[in-house]
């Protein structure tokens, strides 16, 4: 296996900076997800690692070897594309064996390795079929088996599940993660789907406009976002963001209401000497009540969405929109005035100017 290291990598297309000074260290055997909205530069970053795009600036290392100027075939990696790119005129066996034949492996070696990886991705019974005879999920497995057959140092996956239906995506997420653990191959996985990222990655590298915003474990990026972009992008429904002002040293003003901050939060804010902040709170960390509670503020229910075991409640506070997850057993009605109490242990305070988390 191998480590992958990007050092200050830049890539532009005319006036557009697709990759803007990205530095990233992928550990040996790690499954790391490049996550971000469409057009943020995550696929271009992957293609730079693969050698399909030449970097304008910076270095790329695989297993401590500088591969920045090496062609793809000499980098010791495999890539699975969004479209699978299996060869339609070849059987499953020949698709999987393609890379091995290019490397002049013996017929016995090819047969044994194809059988081994076909068993690993659970398509050993499909070895004589052609791609047109396979389902989308089966073609995806063929592409994975072909990538793994050459025993790559690094596996690159570019939104490999986006063409599958929801049920099959769910199944393949689990299978891919299990497959990666069994093979122990260092993996870079590109997606715009945060659920895929949170459920599959050992760490997540969140990209915006070609730059890295945060690289951390799924738990950390969810519970400790470094800025408002990460807080908003991770989580469904997204984190509520309320522009507020610090008043009287330890309170924040939300319209006509004040919310008393915990002492630990107050100490952190004092160090920054700012008074214009954003209160971030996830929908599940707010309690809705009809009676007023300590440290609560008034809100009006605008829309209620019943979603299985939860109610997604959209409210306004002084003209600002919030979303709260409530229990379906609660008797709530649209147009009703209620009280909202954020869990003070789960709040985030962001600098309104820089967007950085102050806690």
Secondary structure, DSSP 8 states (H G I E B T S, - for coil): ---EEEEEEEEEETTEEEEEEEEEEE-TT-EEEEE-STTSSHHHHHHHHHTSS--SEEEEEETTEE-TTS-GGGS-EEEE-TT----TTSBHHHHHHHHHHHTT--HHHHHHHHHHHHHHTT-GGGTT-BGGGS-HHHHHHHHHHHHHHT--SEEEEESTTTTS-HHHHHHHHHHHHHHHHHH--EEEEEES-HHHHHHH-SEEEEEETTEEEEEE-HHHHHHS-SBHHHHHHSSSS--EEEEEEEETTTEEEETTEEEE--HHHHHHHHHHT--EEEEEE-GGGEEEESS--TT-EEEEEEEEEEETTEEEEEEEETTEEEEEEEETTS---TT-EEEEEE-TTS-EEEETTT-BB--
